[in-house]
Amino acid sequence: MNLPLNSGTFIPIEGVHPRVHSKKLDKKLGFKISKIERKLSQIYRPYNLIEDPTNKKKHYKGGQAWIGLHPQALQTTYNDIFAAFDYLSKEDISRVVDIGAGYGRVGLVLSSFFPNAQFLGIELVAQRVHEGNRIFKKFNLTNCEIINQNVVEEVQKIPDADMYFIYDFSVKSDIDIVLETVLEKRSDIFYLVAHGDRVENLMSKKYRDYWHHCEKVYNTNLRIYKFNR
Ligand SMILES: C[S@@+](CC[C@H](N)C(=O)[O-])C[C@H]1O[C@@H](n2cnc3c(N)ncnc32)[C@H](O)[C@@H]1O
């Protein structure tokens, strides 16, 4: 079934747990996330299993791929992403970059609010990149793309955007490299949507002087920081 992608597609449903709702939406959209994550787990060692010479599987090379994490924990729920764009719906959002984009949920919800905005997801794991781009193509979302890149190694290539989305994609030092680069080079208005203790800790301690305003989005796990320098 092809869902229509409009602002109604991602509206939260009262009484349905956000992760259950997200799982159902993934299925309706045609994602094969569980299957892909299962296959990744067969090839690579789970992220939380430390080195063990008797285990032949190696960790995913090049970064923290979170292999073995439940797919619904790996991703931000559609409810939370919906709430973030709802909060920003009156703003001028024409480009969004998701640092560690997973399967690109942020791009789908963005397109339902701002059909003309550009979405760039940067993701380490090629299988997630291909699946996200397959779904964008299925819905003819020519405004959305995920690229297969290590954001830490190519930090200078992160483009300017009106909104950056970061869900604790890696260890704190990796998140710090990205934040420092993005925050140092910008001098205009933009938003950072943060999800996770590591990014929030850095924003509240190390980068407190950089942002102008911060608000926790009602009923979500997200904080939106506004930069107005
Ligand atoms: C917690 S998931 C978040 C996915 C998505 N942003 C969301 O909120 O639904 C973090 C993702 O970042 C990716 N990642 C980790 N380190 C990365 C790096 N150095 N460069 C690019 N992506 C990375 C992981 O593979 C994983 O898919």
The ligand as an ORCA input file, in Angstrom:
! r2SCAN-3c Opt
* xyz 0 1
  C      20.957      6.425     17.140
  S      20.927      6.242     15.403
  C      19.871      7.604     14.945
  C      19.175      7.486     13.607
  C      18.300      8.670     13.234
  N      19.013      9.923     13.297
  C      17.084      8.753     14.114
  O      17.090      9.580     15.034
  O      16.130      8.003     13.901
  C      22.537      6.814     15.000
  C      23.023      6.452     13.605
  O      24.281      7.128     13.405
  C      25.117      6.310     12.613
  N      26.521      6.718     12.839
  C      27.315      6.444     13.903
  N      28.535      6.970     13.750
  C      28.513      7.610     12.551
  C      29.475      8.341     11.823
  N      30.719      8.521     12.304
  N      29.146      8.845     10.621
  C      27.879      8.668     10.136
  N      26.919      7.987     10.774
  C      27.227      7.455     11.969
  C      24.797      4.902     13.084
  O      25.153      3.946     12.127
  C      23.281      4.982     13.337
  O      22.551      4.558     12.219
*
